Amino acid sequence: MNKDFEQALAWTSDAPIGLSVDRAQGPFLYLEDGSRVIDLISGIAVSSLGHRHPAVIGAIQEQIDRHLHVMVYGEFVQKHQAGYAAELADALPDGLDSVYFTMTGTEANEGALKLAKKATGRSRMIGFRNSYHGDTHGSLSVTGRDVYRDPFLPLLPDVSFLPFGDVDALSAIDDSVACVITEPIQGEGGIIVPSDEWHRALRDRCSATGALLIFDEIQTGFGRTGSLFAFEQFGVQPDIITLAKAMAGGMPLGAFVSSRELMSAFRNDPPLSHVTTFGGHPVSCAAARATLRVLQNEQLPERAKWIEEVVRERLGHPAVVEVRGRGAMLGMLLDDAERTARVVQSCLEGGVLLGWTLHSNNLVRIAPPLNISEPVLVEALDVIVAALEAS
């Protein structure tokens, strides 16, 4: 392993994957030892166009030749920042037409929580068990996993957690609640898809009590689940949506989006109620604008559905308990944690990069680029099947 990586870089676990990446292109990582790896997790659902998509690289280069950072968010008119906000709003329904750019997903969730409290004048917040919304204090406060929360207590007060997907439990939402935050499909909680009925009941309960409904689409957004945004599949619309990951083709960018009326709460009492220095960086916005156009022009959300069909067909193996998820946001559930570790390691040795979700040690994440070719996808799935056979 690289000496600088070992001695100077702060680690987040005692056993990092440790691949030494030389370059990346399309669905492939090329390592310093000369080997090639098929990236079947896309940087955790970030590189949905693959690595270094030509349209994204072109947009980055064009913007770099113009300017980098010039002013904190929202003060200067910047071509790609304003233009991308308009194109993103056009891709969303009425009522989700005011975009606030951030740098990351957890920052987007922080802004959404603040907006809900300021717009409603309420303080109580509700999340769901096994959810994941990020690691900053506010986002962690609404993340429903004690193993990650407990080392940092006390977190934000007045937060309650309900069982995910339980319609009856939604009665706990009342007129003291500022917001309810949920992933439309739980990602790190195990790729859990709740019912349409639950989504409708959640929307109805929030509407009845005046609680704002926040959909965290940081992982599900931008075509990953088979539609541009996952909420479109459930027949409901949130009051606030948070976005990041695949938003900018590999560049850092996030956003929370709401109505102009709600977002105006940040303009007064006091002004500048929420500010950011690097949110909506012009290079990231140029990359995101190109990314959105590719997703739409090449109909990649629809292609995610095809990926799901191929994966489910190829992974019909006795060792696979279940393939969960939608589109290209999938999880392969095995019956044993040790077998899962062997399969993931065997796949890496065979040239396919897989990974876990945070909350499960026997669910293998499968999240390829949406534009992965059929031969490469089949090659990767054949490696997985061979690893299952040998496990």
C-alpha positions as CSV (number, residue, x, y, z in Angstrom):
1,M,0.0,0.0,0.0
2,N,1.1,3.6,-0.7
3,K,3.3,5.0,2.1
4,D,1.6,8.4,2.0
5,F,-1.8,6.8,2.1
6,E,-0.8,4.7,5.2
7,Q,0.9,7.5,7.1
8,A,-0.7,10.8,6.2
9,L,-4.3,10.2,5.1
10,A,-6.9,9.8,7.8
11,W,-8.6,6.4,7.4
12,T,-12.3,5.7,8.1
13,S,-11.8,2.0,8.8
14,D,-9.0,-0.4,9.8
15,A,-9.3,-2.2,6.5
16,P,-9.7,0.2,3.5
17,I,-10.0,-1.4,0.1
18,G,-6.6,0.1,-0.8
19,L,-6.7,0.0,-4.6
20,S,-4.1,2.2,-6.2
21,V,-6.0,3.9,-9.1
22,D,-3.9,5.2,-11.9
23,R,-6.8,6.3,-14.2
24,A,-10.4,5.6,-14.9
25,Q,-12.5,5.6,-18.1
26,G,-16.1,4.5,-18.7
27,P,-16.9,1.5,-16.4
28,F,-13.2,0.7,-15.8
29,L,-10.7,1.5,-13.1
30,Y,-7.1,1.1,-14.3
31,L,-4.7,0.3,-11.4
32,E,-1.1,1.2,-11.0
33,D,-0.1,-2.4,-11.2
34,G,-1.5,-2.5,-14.8
35,S,-4.7,-4.4,-14.0
36,R,-8.2,-3.4,-15.0
37,V,-11.3,-3.5,-12.7
38,I,-14.9,-3.2,-13.7
39,D,-16.5,-0.6,-11.3
40,L,-19.8,-2.1,-10.4
41,I,-20.5,0.4,-7.6
42,S,-19.8,3.6,-9.5
43,G,-18.1,5.3,-6.6
44,I,-21.2,4.5,-4.5
45,A,-23.7,5.6,-7.2
46,V,-21.8,8.7,-8.2
47,S,-20.4,7.9,-11.7
48,S,-23.7,7.1,-13.4
49,L,-22.3,8.1,-16.8
50,G,-19.1,6.1,-16.1
51,H,-15.8,7.7,-15.5
52,R,-14.7,10.8,-17.5
53,H,-17.7,11.0,-19.8
54,P,-16.6,13.1,-22.8
55,A,-19.5,15.6,-22.4
56,V,-18.7,16.1,-18.7
57,I,-15.0,16.5,-19.4
58,G,-15.7,19.0,-22.2
59,A,-18.0,21.1,-19.9
60,I,-15.3,21.1,-17.2
61,Q,-12.6,22.2,-19.6
62,E,-14.8,25.0,-21.1
63,Q,-15.6,26.4,-17.6
64,I,-12.1,26.2,-16.3
65,D,-11.0,28.4,-19.2
66,R,-13.6,31.0,-18.1
67,H,-13.3,31.1,-14.3
68,L,-13.2,29.1,-11.1
69,H,-14.6,30.5,-7.8
70,V,-15.6,34.1,-7.9
71,M,-18.0,34.7,-5.1
72,V,-20.0,33.0,-2.3
73,Y,-23.2,31.3,-3.4
74,G,-26.1,33.4,-4.6
75,E,-24.5,36.8,-5.0
76,F,-23.1,36.8,-8.6
77,V,-24.9,35.7,-11.8
78,Q,-22.8,32.8,-13.1
79,K,-23.8,31.2,-16.4
80,H,-23.8,27.5,-15.5
81,Q,-25.0,27.9,-12.0
82,A,-28.1,29.8,-13.0
83,G,-28.6,27.8,-16.2
84,Y,-28.4,24.5,-14.5
85,A,-30.8,25.6,-11.8
86,A,-33.3,26.4,-14.5
87,E,-32.8,23.1,-16.3
88,L,-33.1,21.1,-13.1
89,A,-36.3,22.9,-12.1
90,D,-37.7,22.2,-15.5
91,A,-37.0,18.5,-14.9
92,L,-39.0,18.6,-11.6
93,P,-42.7,19.2,-11.1
94,D,-44.3,22.5,-10.1
95,G,-43.6,23.2,-6.5
96,L,-40.0,22.0,-6.8
97,D,-38.7,25.0,-8.7
98,S,-36.2,26.8,-6.4
99,V,-32.8,25.3,-6.2
100,Y,-30.2,25.8,-3.5
101,F,-26.8,24.4,-4.4
102,T,-24.4,22.8,-1.9
103,M,-21.2,20.8,-2.1
104,T,-22.4,17.5,-0.7
105,G,-25.4,15.4,0.1
106,T,-25.1,15.7,3.9
107,E,-24.9,19.5,3.4
108,A,-28.1,19.4,1.3
109,N,-29.9,17.6,4.1
110,E,-28.6,20.1,6.6
111,G,-30.1,22.9,4.5
112,A,-33.4,21.0,4.1
113,L,-33.8,20.5,7.8
114,K,-33.0,24.2,8.5
115,L,-35.5,25.3,5.9
116,A,-38.3,23.1,7.3
117,K,-37.8,24.5,10.8
118,K,-37.6,28.1,9.7
119,A,-40.6,27.8,7.3
120,T,-42.9,26.0,9.7
121,G,-41.8,27.6,13.0
122,R,-41.7,24.1,14.5
123,S,-38.8,22.1,15.9
124,R,-39.7,18.4,16.0
125,M,-38.3,16.1,13.3
126,I,-39.1,12.5,12.3
127,G,-36.8,10.0,10.6
128,F,-37.0,6.3,10.0
129,R,-35.1,3.3,11.5
130,N,-32.1,2.1,9.5
131,S,-32.1,5.3,7.4
132,Y,-28.9,7.1,6.4
133,H,-28.8,10.8,5.7
134,G,-25.1,11.7,6.2
135,D,-22.5,12.2,8.9
136,T,-22.7,15.9,9.9
137,H,-24.5,16.5,13.2
138,G,-27.8,17.5,11.8
139,S,-27.9,14.7,9.2
140,L,-26.7,12.2,11.7
141,S,-29.4,13.3,14.1
142,V,-32.1,12.1,11.7
143,T,-30.2,8.9,10.7
144,G,-31.9,5.9,12.2
145,R,-28.9,3.7,13.2
146,D,-27.7,3.9,16.8
147,V,-24.3,2.4,16.1
148,Y,-23.4,5.5,14.2
149,R,-25.3,7.9,16.4
150,D,-24.3,6.8,19.9
151,P,-20.6,7.9,19.8
152,F,-21.7,11.5,19.1
153,L,-24.6,12.0,21.5
154,P,-26.2,14.3,22.4
155,L,-27.3,15.2,18.9
156,L,-30.2,17.4,17.9
157,P,-33.2,17.2,20.3
158,D,-36.8,16.5,19.3
159,V,-36.1,13.7,16.8
160,S,-38.2,10.6,16.7
161,F,-37.8,7.4,14.6
162,L,-40.5,5.3,13.1
163,P,-40.4,1.9,11.5
164,F,-39.7,2.3,7.7
165,G,-42.7,1.2,5.6
166,D,-45.2,0.8,8.4
167,V,-48.4,2.7,7.5
168,D,-49.9,2.5,11.0
169,A,-46.8,4.1,12.6
170,L,-47.4,7.3,10.6
171,S,-50.0,8.4,13.1
172,A,-47.1,9.6,15.2
173,I,-46.8,12.5,12.8
174,D,-48.7,15.5,14.3
175,D,-48.9,19.3,14.1
176,S,-45.8,19.7,16.2
177,V,-43.6,18.1,13.5
178,A,-41.6,20.5,11.3
179,C,-40.5,17.8,8.8
180,V,-40.4,14.1,8.0
181,I,-37.2,13.0,6.2
182,T,-37.0,9.7,4.3
183,E,-35.3,8.0,1.5
184,P,-37.9,6.8,-1.0
185,I,-35.8,3.6,-1.2
186,Q,-33.5,3.0,1.7
187,G,-29.9,2.6,0.4
188,E,-27.5,2.0,3.2
189,G,-30.3,0.4,5.2
190,G,-30.2,-2.6,2.8
191,I,-31.8,-1.4,-0.5
192,I,-35.4,-1.5,1.0
193,V,-38.3,-0.6,-1.3
194,P,-41.5,0.4,0.6
195,S,-44.9,0.1,-0.8
196,D,-46.8,2.6,-2.9
197,E,-49.4,2.6,-0.2
198,W,-46.9,3.7,2.4
199,H,-45.6,6.5,0.3
200,R,-49.2,7.8,-0.3
201,A,-50.1,7.5,3.4
202,L,-46.9,9.4,4.4
203,R,-47.7,12.2,1.9
204,D,-51.3,12.4,3.2
205,R,-50.3,12.4,6.8
206,C,-47.7,15.2,6.2
207,S,-50.3,17.2,4.3
208,A,-52.9,16.8,7.0
209,T,-50.6,17.9,9.8
210,G,-48.6,20.6,8.0
211,A,-45.3,18.7,8.4
212,L,-43.0,19.2,5.4
213,L,-42.0,16.0,3.6
214,I,-38.3,15.7,2.6
215,F,-37.2,13.1,0.2
216,D,-33.5,12.3,0.4
217,E,-32.8,11.3,-3.2
218,I,-29.1,11.7,-2.8
219,Q,-28.5,8.0,-3.9
220,T,-31.8,7.4,-5.8
221,G,-31.8,10.5,-7.9
222,F,-30.7,11.1,-11.5
223,G,-31.9,7.9,-13.1
224,R,-30.5,5.3,-10.7
225,T,-33.8,3.6,-10.0
226,G,-35.4,3.7,-13.4
227,S,-36.9,7.2,-13.4
228,L,-35.1,10.5,-13.2
229,F,-36.2,10.8,-9.6
230,A,-37.5,7.8,-7.5
231,F,-40.5,9.7,-6.2
232,E,-42.0,9.7,-9.7
233,Q,-42.5,6.0,-9.3
234,F,-44.7,6.2,-6.2
235,G,-47.2,8.8,-7.2
236,V,-46.3,11.3,-4.5
237,Q,-44.3,14.6,-4.4
238,P,-42.2,15.9,-1.6
239,D,-42.1,19.4,-0.3
240,I,-38.3,19.4,-0.4
241,I,-36.0,17.1,-2.3
242,T,-32.3,16.6,-1.6
243,L,-29.8,15.6,-4.3
244,A,-26.1,14.9,-4.8
245,K,-23.9,11.9,-5.8
246,A,-24.6,11.3,-9.5
247,M,-25.6,15.0,-10.0
248,A,-22.4,16.2,-11.6
249,G,-20.8,13.3,-13.3
250,G,-18.1,12.8,-10.7
251,M,-17.7,16.4,-9.6
252,P,-18.8,17.5,-6.0
253,L,-22.2,19.0,-6.0
254,G,-25.4,18.7,-4.0
255,A,-28.7,20.6,-3.8
256,F,-32.0,20.9,-1.9
257,V,-35.0,22.0,-4.0
258,S,-38.3,23.3,-2.8
259,S,-40.9,25.9,-3.8
260,R,-40.0,29.6,-4.2
261,E,-42.4,30.4,-1.3
262,L,-40.8,28.0,1.1
263,M,-37.2,28.9,0.0
264,S,-37.9,32.6,0.6
265,A,-37.7,31.8,4.4
266,F,-33.9,32.1,4.1
267,R,-34.1,35.7,2.8
268,N,-35.2,37.4,6.0
269,D,-35.3,37.3,9.8
270,P,-32.4,37.4,9.4
271,P,-31.2,37.8,5.8
272,L,-28.6,35.2,4.8
273,S,-30.2,32.6,7.0
274,H,-28.3,29.9,5.1
275,V,-25.1,30.5,3.2
276,T,-22.3,28.5,1.6
277,T,-18.9,29.4,0.1
278,F,-18.4,26.7,-2.4
279,G,-22.0,25.4,-3.0
280,G,-22.8,25.6,-6.7
281,H,-19.2,25.8,-7.7
282,P,-19.2,26.9,-11.4
283,V,-17.1,23.9,-12.6
284,S,-19.4,21.5,-10.8
285,C,-22.5,23.2,-12.2
286,A,-21.1,23.0,-15.7
287,A,-20.4,19.3,-15.3
288,A,-23.9,18.8,-13.8
289,R,-25.6,20.6,-16.7
290,A,-23.8,18.3,-19.1
291,T,-24.7,15.2,-17.0
292,L,-28.4,16.0,-16.9
293,R,-28.5,16.5,-20.7
294,V,-26.8,13.2,-21.3
295,L,-29.2,11.4,-18.9
296,Q,-32.2,12.8,-20.7
297,N,-30.9,12.7,-24.3
298,E,-29.7,9.1,-24.0
299,Q,-32.8,8.0,-21.9
300,L,-30.5,6.5,-19.3
301,P,-33.2,6.2,-16.6
302,E,-35.0,3.8,-18.9
303,R,-31.8,1.9,-19.4
304,A,-31.5,1.4,-15.6
305,K,-34.6,-0.8,-15.9
306,W,-32.8,-2.9,-18.5
307,I,-29.8,-3.3,-16.2
308,E,-32.2,-4.6,-13.5
309,E,-33.6,-7.2,-15.9
310,V,-30.2,-8.5,-16.9
311,V,-28.9,-8.6,-13.3
312,R,-31.9,-10.4,-12.0
313,E,-31.7,-13.0,-14.8
314,R,-28.0,-13.6,-14.5
315,L,-28.0,-13.8,-10.7
316,G,-30.7,-16.4,-10.3
317,H,-28.3,-18.6,-8.4
318,P,-29.1,-20.9,-5.4
319,A,-26.7,-19.0,-3.2
320,V,-28.6,-15.7,-3.8
321,V,-31.4,-15.3,-1.3
322,E,-32.8,-12.2,-3.0
323,V,-31.9,-9.4,-5.4
324,R,-33.4,-6.2,-4.0
325,G,-34.0,-2.8,-5.3
326,R,-35.0,-1.0,-8.5
327,G,-33.2,-0.1,-11.7
328,A,-29.5,0.0,-11.2
329,M,-29.8,0.4,-7.4
330,L,-29.6,-3.2,-6.5
331,G,-28.5,-5.4,-3.6
332,M,-27.6,-9.1,-3.8
333,L,-28.5,-10.7,-0.5
334,L,-26.5,-13.8,0.5
335,D,-27.2,-16.1,3.4
336,D,-24.0,-15.7,5.3
337,A,-21.6,-12.8,6.1
338,E,-18.5,-14.9,5.7
339,R,-19.6,-16.2,2.3
340,T,-20.4,-12.6,1.3
341,A,-16.9,-11.5,2.2
342,R,-15.4,-14.3,0.2
343,V,-17.5,-13.5,-2.9
344,V,-16.6,-9.8,-2.8
345,Q,-12.9,-10.6,-2.5
346,S,-13.1,-13.2,-5.2
347,C,-14.8,-10.8,-7.5
348,L,-12.1,-8.2,-6.9
349,E,-9.4,-10.7,-7.7
350,G,-11.4,-11.5,-10.8
351,G,-11.5,-7.9,-11.9
352,V,-14.9,-6.7,-10.6
353,L,-15.4,-4.2,-7.8
354,L,-18.3,-4.7,-5.4
355,G,-19.1,-3.5,-2.0
356,W,-21.5,-3.6,1.0
357,T,-24.1,-1.2,2.3
358,L,-23.3,0.4,5.6
359,H,-25.9,-1.5,7.6
360,S,-25.5,-5.0,6.2
361,N,-22.6,-7.4,6.0
362,N,-24.4,-9.9,3.7
363,L,-25.9,-7.6,1.1
364,V,-23.7,-6.8,-1.9
365,R,-24.2,-3.5,-3.5
366,I,-24.6,-3.5,-7.3
367,A,-24.8,-0.1,-8.9
368,P,-23.1,0.0,-12.3
369,P,-22.9,3.0,-14.6
370,L,-26.2,3.5,-16.4
371,N,-24.5,3.4,-19.8
372,I,-22.5,0.3,-19.1
373,S,-22.4,-1.8,-22.3
374,E,-24.0,-5.2,-22.4
375,P,-20.8,-7.2,-22.9
376,V,-19.1,-5.5,-20.0
377,L,-22.1,-6.0,-17.7
378,V,-22.4,-9.7,-18.7
379,E,-18.6,-10.1,-18.1
380,A,-19.0,-8.7,-14.6
381,L,-22.0,-10.8,-13.8
382,D,-20.2,-13.9,-15.0
383,V,-17.4,-13.2,-12.6
384,I,-20.0,-12.9,-9.7
385,V,-21.6,-16.2,-10.7
386,A,-18.2,-17.9,-10.7
387,A,-17.4,-16.4,-7.3
388,L,-20.8,-17.7,-6.0
389,E,-20.0,-21.2,-7.4
390,A,-16.6,-21.2,-5.6
391,S,-17.9,-19.9,-2.3
